[in-house]
Amino acid sequence: MNELQTAITQAKEALSGNNAKKALKILKPFKKSLKTENSSNPILLETFADAYLENGQVEKAYPILVQSCELDPTGAIGGANKFFTLGQITGGEDGIKVLAQGIENMSNIAGESLTQEQTDKIVSGLLSMIEIWMTDLCMEPHAESQCEELIGKALEISERKSPEALLTLGSIRISQQRYTEASEAFIESWNQFENKKQTIGQNSEDSITINSEYVELVQPLLALAKMCIEVGLYEIALKVVGAVKEIDEDNLEGYYLEGFIFYLITKVESFKVANPTVTLTPENINEFNQHIQDLPLDLNNEQLKENITEARIALSFAEKIGELCDPNDEISQELITGIKALLGELGGSIDGKDLQRLKKGGIMEGEIDVEVDLSEISDAEE
């Protein structure tokens, strides 16, 4: 293995460990050669592009990725993955074409039998195409039919075992206001995520690869939790957030969502007391969510106390994690603003000493250990 091949291998290992800066440092000696002797090396170009993307430098990655795809149009040299990446970045009709090329290349490389990795990649490409149709091209007259066709293919290829495909199916159904079907898809997605999480590591002894596969679950799990909240599947949403915390115990959004779910549960309980004849279902929970802030919260109500406390605990942990976030990170700062607003309505943050005690598995001073029964809350799951 020559010096260049060694550098590419080491850079890819760094990227698999989510260390883009290390990858770029390894590749740095070959940067100038991208315009000279290595200008026609699609594998080096793609590795540079992946490193730039992981480092948040899309503007640097894009032209290099385009060049890599042009040099290897069938994926015969460096594989088809670069087409999926480029398609997502490009978006619009051009992005759809690039993704379709990537799927075709992957299928041709696989021949008559797809591996699980190839199947997952093709499904991912189909879901990326759906995302473009639901965003960039949503106003096109045939956008909905394209989404239906693509999700059908994704579910067929994955034998309905892809949690991401089922999550996307639910998202499509929400856009069609078919909330009960959306709920069914989200429950099915969670079941498949559980299966996927349990099987990670069984086929690999590489701890770096295993960790990377776990980390890759975090964002789709967070997306699933939010979708479950939207249709009132609070119990499932809490399980999903619990899975996120098992992977990343200091995930800011995970703690925020946990607190927000318990906040919603208290609101639902208050609503049921005031409206005992109304049953909340996936079909009407959306209307309830739109008026959630208008519903007053009685902090002195003993029936609400346990869930209010659970909400304050999760949001207080989120607040502590937020103190360590980059003040220039717009996403985290938006979450922190939401966290503070909810805590203000719920009676304020939990004392730091109590949080430390809870972190170690204890309980707060003056509190008894409680179990929250959500069977009466998540009627939408029935």
N, C-alpha and C positions, 0 to 999 in steps of 0.2 A: 504493500500500500504506500503510494507516494505521499508527499507532504500535503498536497491539495486534498486528496481523498481522506486523509487523516483529519484535516481541519473540518471538512464537511461532516464527517461522522461525529466528531466531537461537538460541533455546533448543533447538530440535530439532537444529540443527547442533552445538551444544555436547554434546548427548547422544550424537550419532553419534560424537563424539570421546571418549566416556566421561568427560565432564567435567560431572558432575551439579551440583557446587557453582556452576559458572559459569552453568548453565541456571537454577538457582534464583535466582541474583542477577539475571539478566535478567528473570525473571518476577516478582520481588518487588514492583515497583510496582503489579501487578495483583492481588495477593493478597487485599486487602480487597474488591475488586470481585467476588470469587467468591461473596460473600453478598449482593451487590446487583445492579448492572446486568449483570454477566457470569455470574450464577448459572445461566443457561440456555444457556451457550456450551459445548457438549460438547467442542469442539476444545481450548479453553483448559483445561478441566477435565482432559482426558486428558493434555495436555502437562505440567501440574502433577503429575499422578499418576505419569507416567513419570519425572519428575525426582526425586520423592520415593523411588520404588522404586530408582532407580539410586543414590540416596544412602543406601539401607538403611532408609528410614523407611516401612515397610509400613503402620503404624498410621495415618499421615497420608494415604497414597495410597489405601487401600481405600475409604473413604466417598466420596472424590472420583470414583474410578473407577466405583463403583456409580451415582453420580449421572449421570455421562457416558453410561453404557450405557442408563439409563432415559430420558434425553433423546433418545437416538438409537438406538432399539431395532432398527432394520434396518441400521444402519451407513451410511445414505444420506448423512449429513452428514460424518461424520469417518472413515468406513471401519469395518472389522470387527476391526481389531487389538486394540482395547480389550477385546473379549469374550474373546479368547484369554488376555490378561494377567489379567483378573479371574477367569476360570475356574481358572487355575493357583493363584492366591492363595486362592481360596475352598475348593477341594478338596471331597471328599465327593460326595454325590449332586447337591448344588446346583452344584458346580463342573462336573460332567459336563454338566448342563443348559446352563450358560452357554457352555461350549466347543462344545456341539452347536449352540447358537444362532449362535455365531461362524462355524462352518463353513457353516451354512445361509446366513448373510448374505454370506459371502465368495463362495459359489457363485452366489447371486442377483446379486451385483454383477458377477461375471465373465461371466455369461450362458453361451453355448455354448462359449466358448473360454477356458481358464485360461491366464494367463501363468505363467512359471516361478516368479515371486515368489508368486503366489497359490497355486500348487501346493504350494510349500514351506511356506506358512503353514497350509494345510489339513492337510498331513502332520504338521506340528508340533502342530496341535490334536489330531489323532488320537492321537499319541504321548503327549500330556499326559493324555488320557483313559485311556490304558493305564496310565500311571504311577499315576493315582488308583486304578484297579482293582487294581493290584498292591500298593498301600500302604493307603490309607484304607479301601478296600472289599474287601480281600483275603479276608476271611472270608465274604463273600457267596457263596451256592451257585453262582451263575452268573458269578463273576468270571473264571474261566479261559476260558469260552466267549466272554465279551465281549472279552477280550484277543485271542483268536484271530480274531474277526470284525473287530476294529479294525485289527490288524496286517495282515490280508489286504487291507483297504481301502487302508491306507497304502502297501503294496507295489504294489498295482495302480495307484493314482493316480500314484505316482512311477516307474512302470515298472521297479521294483526298482533304481532308481538312487540312492535316498536312503541315504547312509551311516548317518544317524541311525535310519532305520527298520530297517535291517539289524542295527544294534547292539541295538535294542530286541527284534528277533526272537530274537537270540542270548540276550538276558537272559531272555526268556520260556522259551526251551528249557532254560536252566540251571535255572529254577524247576521245570521238569518233569523234571529229571534226564536230559535228552536231550543229553548233553554233546558227542557227535560232531556232531550237527546244529548245536549252538551254535557249535562251532569253525568249521564251514563258513560260518556266518552272519558271524562276526567277521572271517574272512579276506576275505569278500566286502565287508564294511563298510570294511575298510582299503583295498581296491582303489578303492572309490568315494570315500573320503576323499582318496586321492591324486589322483584325477581332479578332484575339487572344488577342491583346493588349487591345482592347476596352472591351472585355468580362471579362478580369481579374478583380476580385473584385466584380463582380455581384453575384457570388455564395458564397462569403465568407465575413464575417465581421471582420476577424482577420487581423489586419494591418500588422503584421509580415509576415504572409503567403502571403498576397498580394504583399508586397515589395519583398519577395523572388522570387515570380513568375515573377515579372517585371525584376529583376536582371538576372534571368535565360534566358531572351530573348536577353541580350546584346551580348553574343558571337555569337549565330547564326545570329543575325542581322548584326554584323560586317562581318561575313563570307559571307552573302548575298550581302552586299555592295561591297565587293571585287570581287565577281563573276559578279555582274552587271557591274563593271568597266571593267572587262576582255572582255565583249561582247559589250561595248559601251553604256550601258544603264545609262547614266550619270544622267538624271533627276530622275530616280527611285533610283539610288544610293544616291543622295542627300536627298531624302525623307527617305530612310532607315537610313542614318546617323543622320538625324533630330530626328528620333524616338529613336535612341541610346542616343542622348543628352537630350531628355526629361526624360529618365530613369536615366542617369548618366551624369549630366551637366559638369563634369570635366573629362570625359573619354579621355585619351591621344590619343588613336588610332582613336576615333571618329573624333576629331578635325584634326588629321593628314589626315585621308581619305577625309574629307571635303575639306581641302586645296588641296590635290592631285587631287580631281575631278575637281575643278575649274582650276587647272594647266593644266590638260588634255584638258579641254574645250578650253583654250586659244591656246593650240597646235593644236587642231582640226580646230579652226577658222583660224589659220595661214596657215594650210595645205590646207584648202578650197580656200583661196585667191590665193595660188600658183598653185592649181590644181582644177580649177572650174569645170572640166568635170568629176572628180572622185567622186563617191558616196560611202561613208563609210557605210558598213553594218555589221551585226554580223559575216558574213562569211569572211570579209577582215580586220576587225578592229584589229584582233590579229596580223597581219603583221604590221599594223600601230604602234601598241603598242611596237613592238620589236625595232622600229627605232625612238621612241619618243624623245630620248635625242639628236639625230642627227639633229632634226628640230630646227632651230634658233628661238629665241623669241625676237621680237622687243618691248622693254618696252615703246617705245615712240609712238607706234601705238594707236591712240585714240579708235579704235574699240575693242582693247584688254584690255583697261584700267580698265573697270569695273570688269571683271573676274580676272584680275591680282590682283586687290585690294582685292576682295573676298578671293582669295587664300592666299594672305599675311596675311589677318586678321585671318583666321582659323589657319594657320600655326604659327602665332605669339602667339595665345592663346595656341596652342599645346606646343610651346617652353616654355612658362611660366609654364604650368603644368609639363613639363618635368624637370624643375629645382627642383621640389619637389620629383622626383622619386628616388628610391634606385639606387645608382651608380653601385651596383652589380647585378641589374636586367638586364640580357642580352637583353630581349625582348624590354623593354622600352628604353634602351640605343641605340638599333638598330634603333628604331623609331626616336629617337632624332637626330641621325646622318642623317637620311633621311630628317627630317624636316629642319635641318640647310642647307643641300645641296640644297633643293628646294628654301628656302628663299634666298640663295645666287644667284640663277638664276633669281629669281623674283624681286630682287632689295632690299632685306633686310627686317628686322623685322619692324613691326608697332610700333610707339612710345608708351611707357607704359601709358602715360596719355590718349592717344586716345583709347587704349584698355580698360581702366577703363570706359571711356565715353561710349564705345560700349557695355560693359558689363551691363551698366545701361539702355541700350535701345536707346542711343543717336547715333550721327554720328561723324565722324572725322572732325577736323577743315579743312575748305576749301573744304569739300566734300558736294555733294548733295545726298539726298536719292535716291537710284536706285533700280530698279527691273530687275532681270536677266531673259531674255526670252530664255528658253532652247529648244523651239520647233524646232528651226533651227539647233540645235546642235546634239540632240539625234536622228538622223535619224535611228539609229539601233533599236529604240523602235517601229518604224512604223510597 
